[in-house]
Amino acid sequence: MRRLLFENIGLKIAAVSLSIVLWFFVTSRGQSEISIDVSLEFKNIPQGLELVNYSAKEISLSVKGQERLIRSIKPSDIQAYIDLGKTKKGESVYYITRDDIKLPRAIDVINISPSSVKVITEETATKTVRVRPVVVGEPERGYFVKSVEVAPQTLVIEGIRSEVGKINIIRTEPLDITGSNESVTQDVKLDLISSNIRSKTAVVKVKVVIGAKGR
């Protein structure tokens, strides 16, 4: 048995080696590599914190796979995210690994650039502010604006503490009364100025009372 096992050992080793080479050739045949830019997502932001800034909005990935799969791949097929579940107030650096990237089956990540992202967070704050209606244009000749009313008159805003602290008034989007000869009541959206400021109230009711001159 031992003699049979070692008989022609050189040929057997050569056959195994050739099989391995052929396997690598077959599996690598048709492989292709491309670079693709993917939007970076941030998830699990702790309650009470706001994402203020980050050093990269997207990352460039070098991916490899069968040529037919690579040809059809789109940025929307790939998810790249950073988990902020354990982040603290201030500046943090997060390293992006292959575990942070979800890819279609049979596609591999070769390189990630940048490999780290700097993230800045700040505390969330709330504040009650006044609503100021914005009215533009002039009524019909012979008429004038008697009064402007808004409901609600105040609302609660929420967002990054440093920005919320600077705001005392939230204006509405403009309500045009050009050529009107009677009172106008309309639902108007708020102008929140910044994407870092939010309000549960999205629309307010503005009433412009118009009267005739000399009456």
Buried (B, 14 or more C-beta within 10 A) or exposed (E): EEEEEEEEEEEEEEEEEEEEEEEEEEEEEEEEEBEBEBEBEBEEBBEEBBBBEBEBEEBEBBBBBBEEBBEEBEEEBBBBBBBBEEBEBEEBEBEBEEEBBEBBEEBEBEEBEBEEBEBBBBEBBEBEBEBBBBBEEEBBEEBEBEEBEBEEEEBEBBBBBEBBEEBEEBBBEEBEBEEBEEBBEBEBEBEBEEEBBBBEEEEBBBBBBBBEEEE
